[in-house]
Amino acid sequence: PRLCPEGIPGNPDAHRNEELRQRAWPIAERAITVRRQRIVELFREGLPGGQASGDVEAVIAASADGRVNSLLVAVNTQRWGRFDPDSRQVEIHAVGQPGDEDLIDLAAVLTLERGGSVFALTPDKVPDGLPLAAVFRY
């Protein structure tokens, strides 16, 4: 499932690693772009029925539960706060306080740990200018 239908013809032993990387990246980039665009579509389709969310608190809880299938995060964007997995409480602070962590990074880590996919995008590529956008498994 992680292979691209398009490949690099020929024997890879005949090429240096850097040359293979230069030839492979455009192929991989096209596949990643298509997948990212599909996640944006699924996000927009899933919002009305609760199958997607851009709410940091909801996404943190869903990430902790393993419900996030795909997560888009805006690079260089932080939401400081705390998450207590036992009480399921999320605190968001306008400015970082002692003991805070970046909740966007936390959502990404939790999603990856539970088998989801994470894509880091420039802020203008995340739907609706949100700091993150999640598509849920269920």
C-alpha positions in Angstrom: 0.0 0.0 0.0 2.9 2.4 0.4 4.3 1.8 -3.1 3.8 4.3 -5.9 2.5 2.9 -9.2 5.2 4.9 -11.0 8.7 3.8 -10.5 12.3 4.4 -11.6 13.3 2.1 -14.4 16.6 0.3 -14.5 19.0 -1.3 -12.1 19.4 0.9 -8.9 22.9 -0.4 -8.5 23.9 1.6 -11.6 23.1 4.9 -9.8 24.4 6.8 -6.8 22.0 7.2 -3.8 21.7 11.0 -4.4 20.8 10.4 -8.1 18.1 7.9 -7.0 16.8 10.3 -4.5 16.6 13.1 -7.1 14.7 10.9 -9.5 12.4 9.4 -6.8 11.4 12.6 -5.1 9.1 14.0 -7.9 7.3 10.6 -8.0 6.9 10.6 -4.2 5.9 14.2 -4.0 3.0 13.7 -6.5 1.7 10.8 -4.5 2.0 12.7 -1.2 0.2 15.7 -2.8 -2.7 13.6 -4.0 -3.0 11.9 -0.6 -3.0 15.3 1.2 -5.6 16.6 -1.1 -7.8 13.6 -0.4 -7.4 14.2 3.3 -8.5 17.8 2.9 -11.6 16.5 1.0 -12.4 13.9 3.7 -12.0 16.7 6.4 -14.5 18.9 4.6 -16.9 16.0 4.0 -16.6 14.8 7.6 -17.1 18.0 9.5 -20.9 18.1 9.3 -21.2 14.5 10.6 -18.5 14.7 13.3 -16.1 12.5 11.4 -13.6 15.3 11.3 -12.6 18.3 13.5 -10.3 21.3 13.7 -11.0 21.8 17.4 -7.7 21.4 19.3 -9.4 20.0 22.4 -11.5 17.5 20.4 -8.5 16.4 18.3 -6.3 15.9 21.4 -8.9 13.6 23.0 -9.5 11.7 19.7 -5.7 11.3 19.2 -5.3 9.9 22.7 -8.1 7.4 21.9 -6.6 6.3 18.6 -9.5 7.7 16.7 -7.5 10.0 14.4 -6.8 8.4 11.0 -5.2 11.4 9.4 -3.9 14.7 10.9 -2.8 17.9 9.1 -0.8 20.2 11.2 0.4 23.8 10.5 4.2 24.1 10.9 5.5 26.8 13.2 2.2 27.1 14.9 1.7 26.3 18.6 -1.2 26.0 21.0 0.2 25.9 24.5 -1.5 24.0 27.2 -1.9 20.7 29.1 -3.7 17.5 28.6 -4.5 15.1 31.4 -5.2 11.7 29.9 -6.9 10.4 33.1 -9.5 13.2 33.4 -9.5 13.9 29.6 -9.2 17.6 30.4 -7.5 19.9 28.0 -6.3 23.4 29.0 -5.3 25.8 26.4 -3.3 29.0 27.2 -2.9 32.1 25.1 0.8 32.2 26.2 2.9 29.2 27.3 3.0 28.6 31.1 5.4 26.5 33.1 4.5 22.8 32.5 2.8 23.5 29.2 3.5 21.6 26.0 2.6 22.3 22.4 -0.8 20.6 22.0 -0.4 20.5 18.2 2.8 18.5 18.6 1.1 16.3 21.2 -1.7 15.5 18.8 0.8 14.6 16.1 2.8 12.3 18.5 -0.4 10.6 19.8 -1.7 10.1 16.3 1.5 8.5 15.1 1.8 6.3 18.2 -1.6 4.9 17.4 -1.0 4.2 13.8 -2.4 7.4 12.2 -0.8 9.6 9.5 0.5 13.1 10.1 1.2 15.7 7.4 3.0 18.9 8.3 1.9 21.8 6.1 2.5 25.5 5.8 -0.4 27.2 7.6 -2.0 28.4 4.4 -2.4 24.7 3.3 -4.3 23.6 6.4 -8.1 23.9 5.7 -9.9 27.0 7.0 -6.7 28.5 8.5 -6.9 26.0 11.4 -3.8 25.0 13.4 -4.7 21.4 12.8 -7.3 19.3 10.9 -8.2 15.7 11.8 -10.1 13.0 10.0 -11.4 10.4 12.4 -11.4 6.6 12.0 -14.8 6.3 13.7 
